[in-house]
Amino acid sequence: MDRNLLLFLALTVGTLVVWEVLIIRPQQVELQAQRELAEQQAATQEETASVVGGLENSAAVTSDVMSRTAALEAAPGRLQIETPSLTGSINLQGARFDDLRLKKYRETIDDDSDIITLFSPRETQFGHYAQQGLLTSAGDGRQEIWTAPEGARVTTDTPVTLTRSQNGLDYTMTISVDENYMFTIEQGVTNTTGDTVSVAPYGLTVQRGKPPFLKNFMILHEGPVGVIGTTLHERKYNNVYKPNKEILESGTGGWVGLTSKNWLSAVIPDQSLSYRAELGHEPNTTKDRPVFNSLYRGDEIRVEPGTTYTNTSFIFAGAKRVDILKSYEKPVEEGGLGIRDFDKAVDWGNFFFLTRPIFTVMHFFAVLTGNYGVAILLLTIVVKLLLFPLANKSYASMANMRKVAPELTKIRERYETDKMKQQQEMMALYKKHNINPLAGCWPMLIQMPVFYALYKTLFVTIETRHEPFLYIQDLADSDPAMIFNLFGLLPYDPSAIPVLGFILGIGLLPLLMGATMWVQMRLNPPPTDPVQAQVFAFMPIIFMFIMAPFAAGLVLYWFWNTFLGVLQQYYIMKKHGTDVDLLGNIKATLSGKTQEFKTENETGGTNLFGKPSSGKKSDSDSTAKADDNKSDHGKSGDTKKKPAE
């Protein structure tokens, strides 16, 4: 027994020793190495933060604002940019991209309107620029002067290499650009010193003050934005200076930038680079004099003496066209750049599962037909087809509701003072005839998120901006053909008139939309409550004024959708036995009378409003009239009973 115990103890101790030597000790060594590396990276990030901390020093922020022309001329040198999409220049001090204009987009639809200015020098009122560089022990290079080849110019066919030297380090920066809005920045630093040098890539984009084209809409994100790692991060310009609103995150892959409704400036690291990103504002700036930024700092890289470190990064500066953004997401082997979730620069919102498919279908039809107005019409038909079975079921239920309308009226009158009993009898009637009283609401309930998603899509995407359709020159703007400027014949905008603009700014499309809504309501029975009837009567007018300022593309969708709804409802009503004299109903409504519509069953059907049709009266109608005669007899004192009709 003692020998076995000693043997067991010896084996146990031996096992623990072997486990300690072979398993625990290596894990501790690896863990210690990881801890030291993390502390080293943290120290590097702190050092980097102290170097990169303020792109705009206090003097630059508080100094007098310069004009754009003066600021451009004050640069020690400039490298010109000229592509089919862009024109501008790069400031050779710091290699700042601070002069860029978009050749394919104008401020208004006028042909002589100025093209969009995206980047301006930081000394201007709305200074906006982007910059890439390498942080080293020699400095950050943000103020150093680069040398460009004489007469060089960045085009889609001619990349340009800038050079500079500082403290034994030789820097190169090769700048190329594609036919759209993406610059490729290939940086290199050669260590000619005798010591190891630490290098950290960085990129940043800065906006001085809120941009002049800021929309400031609740449903639209404008401000610092980025995909850090795999997560989208956003901060609106209005929220950046609130406490604890700056974003400090780390990740690998993605991008950071500043966005407005239509335009984006973004700095994009190598997608394999681990980095720390900041989205917020410059230190030592205030909400009254804001300077916004989005930046990343890569992890530290050791460059040994006599070796060269290279890094490839990107700068995007241009329009947020979805097809262009998506093209950069493709893998490199497929002709893209492999940028993760770059199309999230477009604010798809919480209904992204609707907004993205809606845009995809609309864009497909636009490419197919060459016009976004036609694409919206075709998109509406697609939505109608998808909801067709549900709408048919709803209209069929409404037709059945009309058939039991006389019985519902009797129940309401019989239990007028007992609401609970009234509801019980009505539910029993619905159950007897297999009617769902809420079925008529489903198409509208389903339509609302679709309508909102389309509104969001048209609002946040640039594709419909300045796109014409028939007499409309810009589907992203309100209908210009307004009643009070004789549909565009008079040279002024009634909607711009203070106070009265809301009333006077009614365009042709909102009028058509209101008219189709009014016609559709003539197909439905009016509410029994007079107050509700009046509210429903005014709804088309109310919606007409509400929708007038909205994008013409959205009003076009609503009008076309309602028009198709009228045709569909008319067909279903005819199919279920209701003889709909729509023109007669409209005339009767305009004249203040109730137009009777017959069903196919002349002997027991109901008209459009649920009342017995002409022809042989129903038993319930006869009973009701008999009750009325009794009531008249009691009031008049007449001893003779009036015969029932």
C-alpha positions in Angstrom: 0.0 0.0 0.0 2.8 2.4 0.9 4.7 1.5 -2.2 1.7 2.2 -4.4 1.0 5.5 -2.7 4.6 6.6 -3.2 4.4 5.5 -6.9 1.2 7.5 -7.3 2.8 10.6 -5.7 5.9 10.2 -7.9 3.9 9.9 -11.1 1.7 12.9 -10.1 4.7 15.1 -9.4 6.4 14.0 -12.6 3.3 14.7 -14.6 3.0 18.2 -13.1 6.7 18.9 -13.8 6.4 17.8 -17.4 3.1 19.8 -17.8 4.9 22.9 -16.3 7.9 22.5 -18.6 6.3 21.6 -21.8 2.9 23.4 -21.6 2.7 26.1 -18.9 6.1 27.6 -19.3 5.9 28.1 -23.1 2.4 29.6 -22.7 3.7 32.1 -20.1 6.6 33.0 -22.4 4.2 33.6 -25.3 1.8 35.5 -23.1 4.6 37.7 -21.8 5.8 38.4 -25.4 2.2 39.3 -26.4 1.9 41.6 -23.4 5.2 43.3 -24.2 4.2 43.7 -27.8 0.8 45.2 -26.8 2.6 47.6 -24.4 5.0 48.5 -27.2 2.1 49.1 -29.6 0.3 51.2 -27.0 3.4 53.2 -26.5 3.8 53.7 -30.2 0.1 54.7 -30.5 0.6 57.2 -27.7 3.7 58.6 -29.4 1.8 58.6 -32.7 -1.1 60.4 -31.1 1.2 63.0 -29.7 2.6 63.6 -33.2 -0.6 63.4 -35.2 -2.7 64.9 -32.5 -3.4 68.3 -34.0 -3.6 68.8 -37.7 -4.9 72.3 -37.2 -2.9 74.1 -34.6 -4.7 76.9 -32.7 -3.1 79.6 -34.8 -4.4 78.1 -38.0 -7.9 77.7 -36.6 -8.2 81.2 -35.2 -6.3 83.1 -37.9 -8.1 85.2 -40.4 -9.8 83.3 -43.2 -8.2 83.5 -46.6 -10.0 83.4 -49.9 -9.6 80.3 -51.9 -7.5 82.0 -54.6 -5.2 83.5 -52.1 -4.7 80.2 -50.2 -3.9 78.4 -53.4 -1.3 80.9 -54.4 0.3 80.9 -51.0 1.4 77.2 -51.4 5.1 76.8 -52.0 4.3 74.6 -55.0 1.5 72.6 -56.5 1.1 69.4 -58.5 -1.7 69.6 -61.0 -4.5 67.0 -61.3 -6.5 66.5 -64.4 -8.8 63.5 -65.1 -12.2 63.0 -66.8 -13.8 63.4 -63.4 -11.5 65.7 -61.4 -9.6 68.9 -61.7 -7.4 70.5 -59.1 -3.9 70.3 -57.5 -1.9 68.9 -54.6 -0.1 71.2 -52.1 3.5 70.1 -52.1 3.8 71.2 -48.5 2.8 68.0 -46.8 1.4 66.5 -50.0 -2.0 67.7 -49.0 -4.9 67.0 -51.4 -6.6 70.4 -50.8 -7.8 71.6 -54.2 -10.3 69.3 -55.9 -13.4 70.0 -58.0 -15.8 67.5 -59.6 -16.1 68.1 -63.3 -19.2 65.9 -63.8 -21.4 67.7 -61.2 -22.7 71.2 -61.0 -24.2 73.2 -58.1 -27.5 73.6 -60.1 -29.1 72.3 -63.2 -28.0 75.3 -65.2 -25.3 74.6 -67.8 -23.3 77.6 -66.7 -23.4 76.8 -63.0 -20.1 76.2 -61.2 -18.9 72.7 -60.8 -18.8 71.2 -57.3 -15.8 72.2 -55.2 -15.0 69.3 -52.8 -11.5 70.2 -51.4 -10.2 73.6 -50.4 -7.1 74.7 -48.5 -7.3 74.5 -44.7 -6.9 78.3 -44.5 -10.2 78.9 -46.2 -13.6 79.3 -44.5 -14.6 75.7 -45.3 -11.2 74.2 -45.6 -11.4 70.5 -46.5 -8.5 68.2 -47.4 -7.1 64.7 -47.2 -3.5 63.6 -46.5 -1.5 60.4 -46.3 1.9 60.0 -44.7 4.4 58.0 -42.6 5.1 58.8 -39.0 8.7 58.3 -38.0 11.1 59.4 -35.3 12.1 62.1 -37.8 8.6 63.6 -37.8 5.3 63.3 -39.5 6.1 65.3 -42.7 2.8 67.2 -42.6 4.7 70.5 -43.1 7.7 69.2 -45.1 8.1 70.3 -48.8 8.0 67.5 -51.4 9.7 67.8 -54.8 7.8 67.0 -58.0 9.3 66.5 -61.4 9.2 69.7 -63.4 6.0 70.0 -65.5 4.6 66.8 -64.0 0.8 66.4 -63.8 -1.3 63.6 -62.3 -3.6 62.0 -64.9 -5.1 58.6 -65.3 -2.2 57.6 -67.6 0.7 59.4 -65.8 1.5 58.7 -62.1 3.8 61.1 -60.4 6.5 60.4 -57.8 7.3 63.0 -55.1 10.5 62.8 -53.1 12.0 64.4 -50.0 14.7 63.6 -47.4 14.8 64.3 -43.7 17.3 63.2 -40.9 18.8 60.4 -42.9 15.5 59.1 -44.2 14.6 59.2 -47.9 10.9 59.3 -48.7 9.0 58.7 -51.9 5.3 59.0 -52.7 3.9 57.8 -56.0 0.4 59.2 -56.8 -1.9 57.6 -59.4 -5.6 58.1 -60.1 -8.3 56.2 -61.9 -11.0 57.6 -64.2 -13.3 58.1 -61.2 -12.4 59.4 -57.8 -9.8 57.0 -56.3 -6.1 58.0 -55.7 -3.5 55.3 -55.0 -0.7 56.4 -52.8 2.4 54.2 -52.8 4.8 55.4 -50.0 8.3 54.3 -49.3 11.0 55.2 -46.7 14.6 54.1 -46.9 16.6 54.1 -43.7 20.1 55.4 -44.4 20.9 56.0 -40.7 22.8 53.5 -38.6 19.8 52.9 -36.3 16.5 51.1 -36.5 13.6 53.4 -37.2 10.0 53.1 -36.2 7.4 53.8 -39.0 3.6 54.1 -38.7 1.4 54.8 -41.8 -1.4 57.3 -41.2 -4.2 58.9 -43.2 -6.6 61.7 -42.4 -9.3 63.9 -43.8 -10.2 67.2 -42.2 -13.2 69.6 -42.5 -13.0 73.1 -41.1 -16.5 74.2 -40.1 -19.6 72.5 -41.3 -19.6 72.1 -45.1 -21.7 74.6 -47.0 -23.8 71.9 -48.7 -24.9 70.4 -45.4 -28.5 69.2 -45.5 -28.9 68.5 -41.8 -31.9 66.1 -42.2 -32.9 63.7 -39.5 -32.9 60.6 -41.8 -29.5 61.5 -43.3 -26.1 60.9 -41.9 -23.6 63.7 -42.5 -20.3 63.8 -40.6 -17.4 61.5 -39.6 -18.0 57.9 -40.8 -16.0 54.8 -41.3 -16.0 51.0 -41.4 -13.4 50.0 -38.8 -12.6 46.3 -39.0 -16.1 44.9 -39.7 -18.2 47.6 -37.9 -19.8 50.8 -39.3 -19.3 53.8 -37.1 -21.0 57.2 -37.6 -21.1 60.6 -35.9 -23.2 63.5 -37.1 -21.5 66.9 -37.3 -24.0 68.2 -34.8 -23.1 65.5 -32.2 -19.3 65.4 -32.5 -18.6 68.0 -29.8 -20.9 66.5 -27.3 -19.2 64.7 -24.4 -17.9 61.2 -25.1 -19.1 61.3 -28.7 -15.7 60.8 -30.4 -15.1 57.3 -31.7 -11.8 55.6 -30.9 -11.6 52.1 -32.3 -9.1 49.6 -33.6 -9.3 47.1 -36.4 -7.9 45.6 -39.6 -9.4 46.6 -43.0 -12.1 49.2 -43.7 -11.8 52.9 -44.2 -12.6 56.3 -42.5 -13.8 59.6 -43.8 -16.2 62.6 -43.8 -19.4 62.5 -45.7 -22.3 64.7 -46.7 -25.5 63.9 -48.6 -23.8 63.3 -52.0 -20.0 63.6 -51.5 -17.4 61.6 -49.6 -13.7 62.1 -48.7 -12.1 59.0 -47.3 -8.7 57.7 -46.4 -8.2 54.0 -46.8 -5.4 52.0 -45.3 -3.9 48.8 -46.7 -6.7 46.3 -46.0 -4.2 44.0 -44.2 -2.9 46.8 -41.9 -3.9 46.9 -38.2 -4.7 50.4 -37.1 -6.3 52.7 -34.6 -9.0 55.1 -35.9 -10.4 58.3 -34.6 -13.7 59.9 -35.7 -14.4 63.2 -34.2 -12.8 66.7 -34.0 -9.4 68.3 -33.7 -8.0 68.9 -30.2 -8.3 72.4 -28.8 -11.2 73.3 -31.1 -14.7 74.2 -30.0 -18.2 73.8 -31.2 -18.2 77.5 -32.1 -15.1 77.1 -34.3 -15.2 73.4 -35.2 -12.6 71.4 -37.1 -13.8 67.8 -37.8 -11.6 64.9 -38.7 -11.4 61.2 -39.4 -8.0 59.5 -39.2 -6.2 56.2 -38.8 -2.7 55.3 -37.5 -1.2 52.0 -38.4 0.8 49.8 -36.0 4.5 50.5 -35.7 6.8 48.9 -38.2 10.6 48.5 -37.5 12.8 49.5 -40.4 16.4 48.3 -40.1 19.4 50.3 -41.4 19.8 50.1 -45.1 16.3 48.7 -45.8 13.2 50.2 -47.3 9.6 50.1 -46.0 6.7 50.5 -48.5 3.0 51.0 -47.9 0.1 51.3 -50.3 -3.0 53.3 -49.3 -5.8 55.2 -51.0 -7.7 58.4 -51.0 -11.3 58.7 -52.3 -12.7 62.1 -53.1 -15.9 62.4 -55.1 -19.5 61.5 -55.6 -21.1 58.5 -53.7 -22.3 56.6 -56.8 -23.2 53.2 -55.6 -21.8 51.3 -58.6 -18.5 53.1 -58.2 -18.3 52.4 -54.5 -19.2 48.7 -55.0 -16.6 48.4 -57.7 -13.9 49.1 -55.2 -15.2 46.4 -52.9 -14.3 43.7 -55.4 -11.2 41.6 -54.7 -8.0 42.7 -56.4 -7.9 39.7 -58.7 -11.4 40.8 -60.0 -10.2 44.3 -60.7 -11.2 46.0 -57.4 -9.3 47.1 -54.4 -10.9 44.8 -51.8 -12.1 47.7 -49.6 -14.5 46.3 -47.1 -18.1 47.6 -47.1 -17.3 50.8 -49.0 -20.9 51.2 -50.2 -21.9 51.8 -46.5 -20.7 55.4 -47.1 -24.3 55.7 -48.5 -26.7 56.0 -45.5 -28.9 53.0 -46.2 -30.5 53.3 -42.7 -32.1 50.7 -40.5 -34.3 49.5 -43.5 -31.2 48.6 -45.4 -32.9 45.2 -46.2 -35.4 47.3 -48.2 -33.4 50.3 -49.4 -30.6 48.3 -51.0 -32.9 46.0 -53.0 -35.1 48.9 -54.0 -32.1 50.8 -55.3 -30.7 47.8 -57.1 -34.0 47.2 -59.0 -34.4 51.0 -59.7 -30.8 51.2 -61.0 -31.2 48.1 -63.1 -34.2 49.7 -64.8 -32.4 53.0 -65.2 -29.5 51.3 -67.0 -32.0 49.3 -69.1 -34.1 52.3 -70.1 -31.6 55.2 -69.8 -34.0 57.2 -67.5 -34.6 57.1 -63.8 -38.1 58.5 -64.2 -39.1 55.4 -66.3 -37.1 53.3 -63.8 -39.3 54.5 -60.9 -42.5 53.7 -62.9 -41.2 50.2 -63.6 -40.1 49.8 -59.9 -43.6 50.7 -58.8 -45.1 48.0 -61.1 -42.7 45.5 -59.5 -43.8 46.5 -56.0 -47.4 46.2 -57.1 -46.9 42.7 -58.5 -45.2 41.6 -55.3 -48.1 42.9 -53.2 -50.8 41.8 -55.7 -52.0 38.7 -53.8 -52.2 40.6 -50.5 -54.0 43.5 -52.1 -56.5 41.2 -53.9 -57.3 39.5 -50.7 -57.8 42.9 -49.0 -60.1 44.3 -51.7 -62.1 41.0 -51.7 -62.5 41.4 -47.9 -63.7 45.0 -48.5 -66.2 43.8 -51.0 -67.6 41.3 -48.5 -67.7 44.1 -45.9 -70.0 46.0 -48.2 -72.4 43.0 -48.5 -72.9 43.0 -44.7 -73.0 46.7 -44.4 -76.8 46.9 -43.9 -76.6 44.3 -41.0 -73.8 46.3 -39.4 -75.9 49.4 -39.6 -78.8 47.6 -37.8 -76.4 46.3 -35.1 -75.1 49.8 -34.5 -78.6 51.2 -34.2 -79.9 48.4 -32.1 -77.0 48.5 -29.6 -76.3 52.2 -29.8 -76.0 52.6 -26.0 -74.3 49.2 -25.3 -70.9 49.4 -27.1 -69.7 46.1 -25.7 -72.7 44.2 -26.9 -72.4 46.1 -30.2 -68.8 44.9 -30.7 -69.8 41.3 -29.7 -72.6 41.2 -32.3 -70.3 42.7 -35.0 -67.6 40.2 -34.3 -70.1 37.4 -34.5 -71.3 38.7 -37.9 -67.7 38.9 -39.1 -67.1 35.3 -38.0 -70.4 34.1 -39.6 -69.4 35.5 -43.0 -65.6 34.7 -42.6 -64.6 38.4 -42.8 -61.5 40.0 -41.4 -62.3 43.7 -40.8 -58.6 44.5 -40.7 -57.8 43.0 -44.0 -58.2 46.3 -45.8 -55.4 47.8 -43.7 -52.7 45.3 -44.7 -51.8 46.8 -48.1 -51.4 50.2 -46.5 -49.4 48.9 -43.6 -47.1 46.9 -46.0 -46.8 49.9 -48.3 -45.6 52.3 -45.6 -42.2 50.7 -45.0 -41.8 50.3 -48.7 -42.7 54.0 -49.3 -40.3 55.1 -46.5 -37.5 52.9 -47.9 -38.0 54.4 -51.4 -38.1 57.9 -49.9 -34.8 57.1 -48.1 -33.3 55.6 -51.2 -34.1 58.6 -53.4 -32.9 61.0 -50.7 -29.6 59.5 -49.8 -28.4 58.3 -53.3 -26.9 60.7 -55.8 -28.1 58.8 -58.9 -31.3 60.8 -59.4 -29.6 64.1 -58.8 -30.2 66.4 -61.8 -31.8 63.5 -63.7 -34.6 64.6 -66.0 -38.0 63.1 -66.7 -40.5 64.7 -69.1 -40.8 68.3 -68.0 -38.9 67.6 -64.7 -35.2 68.5 -64.8 -34.2 67.1 -61.4 -36.0 64.1 -59.9 -34.2 64.7 -56.6 -35.8 68.1 -56.3 -39.4 69.2 -55.9 -41.7 69.5 -58.9 -40.9 72.9 -60.6 -44.2 73.2 -62.6 -46.3 74.9 -59.9 -49.8 76.3 -60.2 -48.8 79.8 -59.0 -46.1 80.3 -61.6 -48.3 78.9 -64.4 -46.4 75.6 -64.3 -43.1 77.2 -65.0 -44.0 79.8 -67.5 -43.4 82.7 -65.0 -39.8 83.1 -63.9 -40.1 82.7 -60.2 -40.4 80.0 -57.5 -43.6 80.3 -55.5 -42.3 77.9 -52.9 -39.5 80.4 -52.0 -42.0 83.0 -50.8 -41.9 83.3 -47.0 -44.9 81.8 -45.1 -47.0 81.4 -48.2 -44.5 79.2 -50.0 -45.9 76.1 -48.4 -49.3 76.8 -49.8 -48.2 78.2 -53.2 -45.5 75.6 -53.9 -47.9 73.0 -55.4 -46.6 71.3 -58.5 -48.3 69.3 -61.2 -47.2 65.9 -59.8 -48.6 66.6 -56.3 -51.9 67.7 -58.0 -52.1 64.5 -60.0 -51.3 62.5 -56.8 -54.0 64.3 -54.9 -56.5 63.7 -57.7 -55.8 59.9 -57.9 -56.1 59.6 -54.1 -59.5 61.4 -54.3 -60.7 59.1 -57.0 -59.5 56.0 -55.1 -61.5 57.2 -52.1 -64.6 57.3 -54.3 -64.3 53.6 -54.7 -64.6 53.0 -51.0 -67.7 53.4 -48.8 -67.5 56.6 -46.7 -67.2 56.1 -42.9 -70.4 56.1 -41.0 -69.1 58.7 -38.6 -69.6 62.2 -40.2 -66.4 63.5 -38.6 -64.3 60.7 -40.0 -66.0 61.2 -43.4 -64.9 64.8 -43.4 -61.3 63.9 -42.4 -61.1 61.3 -45.2 -62.5 63.8 -47.7 -59.7 66.2 -46.8 -56.9 63.6 -46.8 -56.0 64.0 -50.5 -55.6 67.7 -50.1 -53.6 67.3 -46.9 -51.3 64.8 -48.6 -51.0 67.0 -51.6 -49.5 69.8 -49.6 -47.3 67.5 -47.5 -45.8 65.9 -50.6 -45.3 69.0 -52.6 -41.8 69.9 -51.2 -40.6 66.3 -51.6 -38.4 64.9 -54.4 -40.3 64.7 -57.6 -39.2 61.1 -58.0 -41.0 60.2 -54.7 -44.2 62.0 -55.7 -44.0 60.3 -59.1 -43.9 56.9 -57.3 -46.9 57.8 -55.1 -49.0 59.0 -58.0 -48.3 56.0 -60.2 -48.8 53.6 -57.3 -52.2 55.1 -56.5 -53.2 55.2 -60.1 -52.4 51.5 -60.4 -54.2 50.9 -57.2 -57.4 52.5 -58.6 -57.3 50.1 -61.6 -56.7 47.1 -59.4 -59.4 48.0 -56.9 -61.9 48.7 -59.7 -61.1 45.3 -61.2 -61.6 43.4 -57.9 -64.8 45.2 -57.2 -66.2 44.2 -60.6 -65.1 40.7 -60.0 -66.9 40.4 -56.7 -70.2 41.6 -58.2 -70.2 45.4 -57.6 -71.3 47.4 -60.6 -69.0 50.4 -60.2 -70.2 53.6 -61.9 -67.1 55.5 -61.0 -67.9 58.6 -63.1 -71.4 58.7 -61.8 -70.0 58.4 -58.2 -67.7 61.3 -58.8 -70.5 63.4 -60.3 -72.7 62.5 -57.3 -69.9 63.5 -54.9 -69.3 66.8 -56.6 -73.1 67.5 -56.5 -73.4 66.5 -52.9 -75.6 63.5 -53.6 -75.2 59.8 -53.0 -74.8 57.8 -56.2 -76.4 54.3 -56.1 -74.3 51.5 -57.6 -75.9 48.2 -58.5 -74.4 44.8 -58.0 -74.8 42.1 -60.5 -77.4 40.5 -58.3 -80.3 43.0 -58.8 -82.5 41.3 -56.2 -80.3 41.2 -53.1 -77.0 43.0 -53.8 -75.5 46.1 -52.3 -74.2 49.2 -53.9 -70.8 50.6 -53.5 -71.7 52.1 -50.1 -73.1 48.9 -48.7 -76.7 50.1 -49.2 -79.3 47.9 -50.9 -79.2 48.4 -54.6 -82.1 49.5 -56.7 -84.5 46.8 -57.8 -86.1 44.5 -55.3 -85.4 45.7 -51.7 -83.9 43.5 -49.1 -85.8 42.3 -46.1 -83.6 44.3 -43.8 -84.4 47.4 -45.8 -88.2 46.7 -45.6 -87.9 46.1 -41.9 -86.0 49.3 -41.3 -88.6 51.4 -43.3 -91.4 49.7 -41.3 -89.7 50.8 -38.1 -89.3 54.3 -39.5 -93.1 54.4 -40.3 -93.9 53.4 -36.8 -91.7 56.2 -35.5 -93.4 58.7 -37.9 -96.8 57.5 -36.7 -95.9 58.1 -33.1 -94.7 61.6 -33.8 -97.6 62.8 -36.1 -100.4 61.1 -34.3 -101.6 59.7 -37.6 -103.7 56.5 -36.9 -103.0 55.2 -40.3 -100.0 53.1 -40.9 -98.0 53.8 -44.0 -97.5 50.8 -46.2 -94.0 49.5 -46.5 -92.3 50.0 -49.8 
